Amino acid sequence: MQQGYARIRLDVSYDGTDFSGWAVQPQRRTVAGVLTEALDRAFGPAVAVGLTVAGRTDAGVHAVGQVCHLDVPVEMWAERADRLLRRLAGTLPRDVRVRSATRVPAEFDARFSATFRRYAYRVTDAPYGAEPLRRHDTLAWPRPLDLAALNAAAAQLVGEHDFAAYCRRKEHATTIRQITRLDWHRDDDLTLVGTVQADAFCQAMVRSLVGAMLFVGDGRRPDRWPGGLLTRRERSSEVTVAPPHGLTLIEVGYPADPADYATRATATRRLRLPTAL
Protein backbone atom coordinates (compact mmCIF):
# COMPACT_ATOMS: atom_id res chain seq x y z
CA MET A 1 0.00 0.00 0.00
CA GLN A 2 1.24 3.47 -0.88
CA GLN A 3 2.31 5.81 1.92
CA GLY A 4 -0.44 8.24 2.88
CA TYR A 5 -3.24 5.86 1.93
CA ALA A 6 -5.85 4.16 4.11
CA ARG A 7 -7.04 0.61 3.48
CA ILE A 8 -10.81 0.30 3.37
CA ARG A 9 -12.91 -2.84 3.67
CA LEU A 10 -16.21 -2.91 1.79
CA ASP A 11 -18.96 -5.42 2.54
CA VAL A 12 -21.00 -5.88 -0.62
CA SER A 13 -24.25 -7.56 -1.68
CA TYR A 14 -25.50 -8.06 -5.21
CA ASP A 15 -28.04 -9.82 -7.38
CA GLY A 16 -25.85 -11.51 -9.99
CA THR A 17 -28.62 -12.03 -12.54
CA ASP A 18 -27.61 -9.25 -14.91
CA PHE A 19 -23.86 -9.34 -14.29
CA SER A 20 -21.15 -11.18 -16.22
CA GLY A 21 -19.50 -12.06 -12.92
CA TRP A 22 -17.34 -9.98 -10.58
CA ALA A 23 -14.20 -9.28 -12.61
CA VAL A 24 -13.99 -6.37 -15.02
CA GLN A 25 -14.44 -7.45 -18.65
CA PRO A 26 -14.43 -5.28 -21.78
CA GLN A 27 -17.92 -4.46 -23.06
CA ARG A 28 -19.58 -6.47 -20.28
CA ARG A 29 -21.46 -5.40 -17.18
CA THR A 30 -19.65 -6.68 -14.09
CA VAL A 31 -19.90 -6.03 -10.36
CA ALA A 32 -16.34 -4.71 -10.14
CA GLY A 33 -17.00 -2.50 -13.14
CA VAL A 34 -20.06 -0.73 -11.73
CA LEU A 35 -18.48 -0.52 -8.25
CA THR A 36 -15.35 1.10 -9.70
CA GLU A 37 -17.50 3.64 -11.54
CA ALA A 38 -19.32 4.51 -8.31
CA LEU A 39 -16.05 4.84 -6.39
CA ASP A 40 -14.67 7.13 -9.09
CA ARG A 41 -17.69 9.37 -8.64
CA ALA A 42 -17.30 9.32 -4.85
CA PHE A 43 -13.55 10.01 -4.68
CA GLY A 44 -12.59 11.19 -8.15
CA PRO A 45 -11.30 9.22 -11.18
CA ALA A 46 -8.70 6.60 -10.21
CA VAL A 47 -8.29 8.01 -6.68
CA ALA A 48 -9.47 4.78 -5.02
CA VAL A 49 -7.00 2.08 -6.09
CA GLY A 50 -6.28 -1.61 -5.65
CA LEU A 51 -9.82 -3.01 -5.58
CA THR A 52 -9.37 -6.63 -4.47
CA VAL A 53 -12.17 -9.11 -3.81
CA ALA A 54 -12.43 -12.16 -1.56
CA GLY A 55 -14.02 -14.36 -4.21
CA ARG A 56 -14.53 -13.75 -7.93
CA THR A 57 -18.07 -14.97 -8.43
CA ASP A 58 -19.10 -16.22 -11.87
CA ALA A 59 -21.79 -14.75 -14.11
CA GLY A 60 -25.22 -15.11 -12.52
CA VAL A 61 -23.94 -15.91 -9.00
CA HIS A 62 -25.21 -13.72 -6.16
CA ALA A 63 -23.65 -12.46 -2.91
CA VAL A 64 -24.88 -11.24 0.45
CA GLY A 65 -21.48 -11.45 2.15
CA GLN A 66 -18.88 -10.44 -0.43
CA VAL A 67 -15.81 -8.58 0.87
CA CYS A 68 -13.32 -6.42 -0.97
CA HIS A 69 -10.66 -3.86 -0.10
CA LEU A 70 -9.26 -0.74 -1.71
CA ASP A 71 -6.90 2.08 -0.81
CA VAL A 72 -7.75 5.80 -0.70
CA PRO A 73 -5.75 8.85 0.45
CA VAL A 74 -6.01 9.26 4.23
CA GLU A 75 -7.18 12.87 4.04
CA MET A 76 -9.90 12.07 1.54
CA TRP A 77 -11.14 9.13 3.62
CA ALA A 78 -11.38 11.36 6.70
CA GLU A 79 -13.42 13.91 4.72
CA ARG A 80 -15.85 11.49 3.07
CA ALA A 81 -16.13 8.41 5.30
CA ASP A 82 -19.33 9.50 7.07
CA ARG A 83 -21.19 10.13 3.80
CA LEU A 84 -19.75 7.34 1.68
CA LEU A 85 -22.49 4.73 2.11
CA ARG A 86 -25.27 7.13 1.19
CA ARG A 87 -23.22 8.49 -1.69
CA LEU A 88 -22.70 4.98 -3.07
CA ALA A 89 -26.35 4.08 -2.50
CA GLY A 90 -27.32 7.01 -4.69
CA THR A 91 -24.98 6.14 -7.56
CA LEU A 92 -24.84 2.34 -7.62
CA PRO A 93 -27.47 0.40 -9.59
CA ARG A 94 -30.15 -1.22 -7.47
CA ASP A 95 -28.73 -4.72 -7.89
CA VAL A 96 -25.54 -3.80 -5.96
CA ARG A 97 -25.29 -2.46 -2.41
CA VAL A 98 -22.28 -1.55 -0.28
CA ARG A 99 -23.48 -2.34 3.24
CA SER A 100 -20.44 -1.12 5.15
CA ALA A 101 -17.15 0.67 4.57
CA THR A 102 -14.59 0.56 7.36
CA ARG A 103 -10.92 1.39 7.71
CA VAL A 104 -8.81 -1.70 8.43
CA PRO A 105 -5.09 -2.31 9.03
CA ALA A 106 -2.85 -2.09 5.98
CA GLU A 107 -2.13 -5.82 6.37
CA PHE A 108 -5.73 -6.77 5.65
CA ASP A 109 -6.15 -8.49 2.30
CA ALA A 110 -9.71 -9.36 1.29
CA ARG A 111 -8.51 -12.35 -0.72
CA PHE A 112 -5.48 -13.76 1.04
CA SER A 113 -6.37 -12.95 4.66
CA ALA A 114 -9.63 -14.92 4.37
CA THR A 115 -9.92 -18.10 6.42
CA PHE A 116 -13.06 -19.43 4.73
CA ARG A 117 -15.76 -18.77 2.14
CA ARG A 118 -19.28 -20.03 2.70
CA TYR A 119 -21.83 -20.49 -0.09
CA ALA A 120 -25.45 -21.61 -0.17
CA TYR A 121 -27.25 -23.23 -3.09
CA ARG A 122 -31.06 -23.11 -3.21
CA VAL A 123 -33.06 -25.64 -5.19
CA THR A 124 -36.74 -26.54 -5.19
CA ASP A 125 -38.32 -29.81 -6.23
CA ALA A 126 -41.84 -28.35 -6.15
CA PRO A 127 -43.80 -29.68 -9.15
CA TYR A 128 -44.74 -26.10 -10.12
CA GLY A 129 -41.13 -24.82 -10.00
CA ALA A 130 -39.63 -21.88 -8.13
CA GLU A 131 -41.78 -19.23 -6.47
CA PRO A 132 -41.86 -16.11 -8.67
CA LEU A 133 -40.19 -13.92 -6.04
CA ARG A 134 -37.35 -16.46 -5.65
CA ARG A 135 -36.86 -17.33 -9.32
CA HIS A 136 -33.54 -15.45 -9.49
CA ASP A 137 -31.91 -17.35 -6.59
CA THR A 138 -33.60 -20.77 -6.59
CA LEU A 139 -33.12 -23.56 -9.13
CA ALA A 140 -36.24 -25.49 -10.14
CA TRP A 141 -35.36 -29.21 -10.27
CA PRO A 142 -37.66 -31.41 -12.38
CA ARG A 143 -37.45 -34.51 -10.16
CA PRO A 144 -38.14 -35.16 -6.46
CA LEU A 145 -35.01 -34.89 -4.30
CA ASP A 146 -34.19 -37.09 -1.33
CA LEU A 147 -32.62 -35.13 1.54
CA ALA A 148 -30.93 -38.18 3.11
CA ALA A 149 -29.33 -39.12 -0.21
CA LEU A 150 -28.02 -35.57 -0.71
CA ASN A 151 -26.40 -35.58 2.74
CA ALA A 152 -24.95 -39.04 2.21
CA ALA A 153 -23.28 -37.79 -0.96
CA ALA A 154 -22.11 -34.59 0.75
CA ALA A 155 -20.42 -36.51 3.57
CA GLN A 156 -18.04 -38.16 1.09
CA LEU A 157 -16.70 -34.75 0.01
CA VAL A 158 -15.87 -33.16 3.37
CA GLY A 159 -12.17 -32.85 4.21
CA GLU A 160 -9.01 -32.08 2.26
CA HIS A 161 -9.01 -33.63 -1.21
CA ASP A 162 -7.85 -33.04 -4.73
CA PHE A 163 -11.01 -31.74 -6.40
CA ALA A 164 -9.60 -31.89 -9.93
CA ALA A 165 -12.72 -33.74 -11.14
CA TYR A 166 -14.83 -30.76 -10.08
CA CYS A 167 -12.60 -27.85 -11.16
CA ARG A 168 -11.64 -25.98 -14.26
CA ARG A 169 -7.91 -26.35 -13.99
CA LYS A 170 -5.69 -23.29 -14.32
CA GLU A 171 -1.99 -23.38 -15.09
CA HIS A 172 0.22 -23.27 -11.98
CA ALA A 173 -2.81 -23.58 -9.66
CA THR A 174 -3.56 -26.38 -7.24
CA THR A 175 -6.94 -28.13 -7.13
CA ILE A 176 -6.42 -29.32 -3.56
CA ARG A 177 -8.96 -27.75 -1.22
CA GLN A 178 -10.27 -28.40 2.29
CA ILE A 179 -14.04 -28.47 2.68
CA THR A 180 -14.96 -27.95 6.33
CA ARG A 181 -18.73 -28.04 5.89
CA LEU A 182 -21.05 -29.53 3.28
CA ASP A 183 -24.64 -30.35 4.15
CA TRP A 184 -28.24 -29.96 3.01
CA HIS A 185 -31.47 -29.04 4.79
CA ARG A 186 -35.03 -28.25 3.75
CA ASP A 187 -35.71 -24.56 4.23
CA ASP A 188 -39.39 -25.36 3.83
CA ASP A 189 -41.29 -28.37 2.52
CA LEU A 190 -40.27 -27.77 -1.09
CA THR A 191 -36.95 -25.88 -0.95
CA LEU A 192 -33.58 -27.43 -0.19
CA VAL A 193 -30.47 -25.46 0.72
CA GLY A 194 -26.98 -26.85 0.35
CA THR A 195 -24.27 -25.12 2.41
CA VAL A 196 -20.59 -25.50 1.57
CA GLN A 197 -17.64 -23.93 3.34
CA ALA A 198 -13.94 -24.21 2.51
CA ASP A 199 -10.67 -22.32 2.79
CA ALA A 200 -11.06 -21.48 -0.91
CA PHE A 201 -12.65 -22.84 -4.08
CA CYS A 202 -11.35 -23.32 -7.59
CA GLN A 203 -13.36 -22.18 -10.61
CA ALA A 204 -16.78 -23.86 -11.00
CA MET A 205 -16.07 -26.14 -8.04
CA VAL A 206 -19.15 -25.38 -5.95
CA ARG A 207 -21.60 -25.67 -8.84
CA SER A 208 -19.92 -28.89 -10.00
CA LEU A 209 -20.26 -30.40 -6.53
CA VAL A 210 -23.92 -29.37 -6.43
CA GLY A 211 -24.52 -30.82 -9.88
CA ALA A 212 -23.09 -34.17 -8.81
CA MET A 213 -25.07 -34.27 -5.56
CA LEU A 214 -28.35 -33.42 -7.28
CA PHE A 215 -27.93 -36.48 -9.50
CA VAL A 216 -27.65 -38.52 -6.30
CA GLY A 217 -30.59 -36.74 -4.72
CA ASP A 218 -32.94 -37.61 -7.57
CA GLY A 219 -31.80 -41.24 -7.70
CA ARG A 220 -29.81 -41.28 -10.91
CA ARG A 221 -26.47 -41.94 -9.17
CA PRO A 222 -25.51 -43.87 -6.01
CA ASP A 223 -24.57 -41.81 -2.96
CA ARG A 224 -20.88 -42.81 -3.13
CA TRP A 225 -20.46 -41.64 -6.74
CA PRO A 226 -19.44 -38.00 -6.01
CA GLY A 227 -16.79 -39.16 -3.53
CA GLY A 228 -15.51 -41.75 -5.98
CA LEU A 229 -14.66 -39.03 -8.48
CA LEU A 230 -12.02 -37.66 -6.08
CA THR A 231 -9.59 -40.23 -7.46
CA ARG A 232 -9.62 -38.43 -10.82
CA ARG A 233 -6.82 -36.03 -11.72
CA GLU A 234 -8.68 -34.32 -14.53
CA ARG A 235 -12.08 -32.68 -14.74
CA SER A 236 -14.82 -35.31 -15.08
CA SER A 237 -17.08 -35.03 -18.12
CA GLU A 238 -19.73 -36.95 -16.14
CA VAL A 239 -20.34 -34.00 -13.82
CA THR A 240 -22.98 -31.49 -14.84
CA VAL A 241 -22.33 -27.97 -13.55
CA ALA A 242 -25.42 -26.65 -11.76
CA PRO A 243 -26.83 -23.34 -13.07
CA PRO A 244 -25.33 -20.23 -11.45
CA HIS A 245 -28.48 -18.50 -10.24
CA GLY A 246 -29.05 -20.90 -7.34
CA LEU A 247 -25.69 -20.00 -5.78
CA THR A 248 -25.05 -17.20 -3.27
CA LEU A 249 -21.85 -16.23 -1.46
CA ILE A 250 -23.03 -15.97 2.15
CA GLU A 251 -19.96 -15.13 4.21
CA VAL A 252 -16.19 -14.68 4.11
CA GLY A 253 -14.31 -15.29 7.35
CA TYR A 254 -11.18 -13.59 8.65
CA PRO A 255 -8.95 -13.97 11.73
CA ALA A 256 -10.57 -12.57 14.87
CA ASP A 257 -7.35 -10.75 15.77
CA PRO A 258 -6.30 -8.15 13.18
CA ALA A 259 -2.70 -8.88 14.13
CA ASP A 260 -3.12 -12.20 12.32
CA TYR A 261 -4.13 -10.71 8.95
CA ALA A 262 -0.59 -10.62 7.60
CA THR A 263 0.29 -14.09 8.88
CA ARG A 264 -2.80 -15.58 7.26
CA ALA A 265 -2.12 -13.78 3.98
CA THR A 266 1.46 -15.04 3.88
CA ALA A 267 0.39 -18.62 4.56
CA THR A 268 -2.32 -18.50 1.88
CA ARG A 269 0.04 -17.11 -0.75
CA ARG A 270 2.53 -19.86 0.03
CA LEU A 271 -0.14 -22.54 -0.51
CA ARG A 272 -1.01 -21.06 -3.90
CA LEU A 273 2.55 -21.09 -5.24
CA PRO A 274 3.28 -23.52 -8.12
CA THR A 275 5.72 -25.41 -5.88
CA ALA A 276 2.76 -26.44 -3.73
CA LEU A 277 1.22 -28.46 -6.56
Buried (B, 14 or more C-beta within 10 A) or exposed (E): EEEEBBBBBBBBBBBBBEBBBBBBEEEEBBBBBBBBBBBBBBBEEEBBBBBBBBBBBBBBBBBBBBBBBBBBBEEBBEEBBEEBBEBBBEBBBEBBBBBEBEBBEBBBBBBBBBBBBBBBBBBBBBEEBBBEEEBBBBBBBEEEBBEEBBBBBBBBBBEEBBBBBBBBEEEEBBBBBBBBEBBBEEEEEBBBBBBBBBBBBBBBBBBBBBBBBBBBBBEEBEBEBBBEBBEBEEBBEEBEBBBBBBBBBBBBBBBEEEEBBBEBBEEBEEEBEEEEE
